[in-house]
Amino acid sequence: MAAGIDDISIYIPSLYIDAADFAEARGLDPVKLQKGLGVSQMAIVDANQDPACLAANACLKIMQKNKLSPEDIGRLYVSTESSFDESKAMNSYVVGMLEQVYGQGAFEHCGGVETKFACVSGSYALYDNTNWIRAGESEGKHALVVVSDIAKYDMGSSGEMTQGAGAVVMLLNDNPRLLSFDPKVTSTSIKDEYDFYRPFGKETPIVHGQYSNLLYLIQVRKAADAYKKKAIATGLIKLESGETILDHLDYINLHLPYSNMGKKALAYWVRHEWRQLPRWKRILQEIGIDEPIPKDPRGTIESVLGDEEFMAKDHEFTKLFTQTHEYQEVYESKLASSLIASSMIGNLYTASLYLGFRSSLEFEYQKGIDLEGKRIGFGSYGSGSSAMVFSGVVQPEYEDIVKNMNLEMEIGPRRKLTLDEYEDLHENKITPDNSMLNKKKEFVLVDVKTETESRGERRYIFNE
Ligand code: HMG
């Protein structure tokens, strides 16, 4: 049975900070953000917004757009790592908000949980809901999987230049207009790691930035190797001599903590695949230097990062590799369009991969390419750590959805924050009733109770 993504909507907060202003305030070269990381703007939440509001606003949008009633929805999953309660799932807040519009009890029949595994949890939620549909359990109903996060790092930390916020919701069913997932090839890797984590009660994560970069590459490669084995074993992909699995993926969408991480990850994956092929000899000639090898043959992340000579040489090699004609062709045709939205919005943690998917569809379609039948490969990564690699095929009715996509219109008018305003919001100095924009026709947070017996209770309204 087919199962996959029928439609997709996004909700992005209307406040942002500009990378150049931010760099100036932190004494950084703006080129580091714009060119080095691929960050131009970072979306910031207002004082009356939290990840549950973002999720509910995205859900309302997709339901209104598709004229769905709560009866049409069988499952509502929320994936987030910006959770504010250790027990009450974010779904219940989202349902509470939606019922302010659809009526109390309107979602009573609906099931769902909040899923957590840093940025990869949305992919697990998609997979589980796809299998709910494939198993014939959905009885004609749709699933909503909403991924919603606020990527917030300590002020003055190196992570601060990779912030962002927003939600992406995907409508899943057994007759999807956008993308049908390939069965029996989804592959995962998992390892107990401390690259990025957020202990109880701490609002911002503890991050080992360069460690996290390398771990992401390794974990996605491991899941990609497992995907390759399954894709060949199931007959989904048949490799001719001299071919790699990447030749059979028309597009590649990768987790984007910042847009250039997608470039790094693609280069790493492509190198790993091409190294075994006859074409590699030609590419090495074009690069003009040998591919460096770390001194320590065990190749642990610590030993690789500590091997300064290797790191410098590998950096140079990667740079030359990414300038080759062969790599450029893969980058431009398979990845580049997915990065556009990320550079305008920033890291959305769980939602980043799917914002990239949305971006790729819109900007590839705008090039005049017929996307029907194109196979899209996904590389999802979550710190802590786990990766998931899977794929799907664009469906014949995709145009009904994609022809109306307009990222700028869907984000809506935005207001640029001054650095002082941003810092006040970051340090939670502004209360919900003093929000910067009191946006209408949206769910907003009114207050969070502080009394002992009701501490943590959140009140939301649909702002008429
Ligand atoms: P950093 O270490 O300060 O930056 O912070 P850098 O020195 O690595 O520089 C970044 C890039 O800018 C480099 O490009 C520099 O060369 C370049 P590359 O060599 O990699 O191609 N650069 C310049 N370019 C032009 N002009 C200049 C200039 N200076 C430097 N003047 C880091 C970067 C990502 C580590 C930091 O921002 C951070 O810690 N971010 C948070 C963690 C993160 O995003 N990790 C990504 C992988 S883990 C992940 O994706 C999971 C995550 O989403 C969480 C989850 O799963 O829940 C984070």
Residues whose N, C-alpha, C, O or C-beta is under 5 A from the ligand:
A	BS01	HMG	D29 V31 K32 K35 G36 L37 A118 C119 S158 G159 T162 F196 V207 G209 Q210 S212 N213 Y216 P257 Y349 Y381 G382 S383
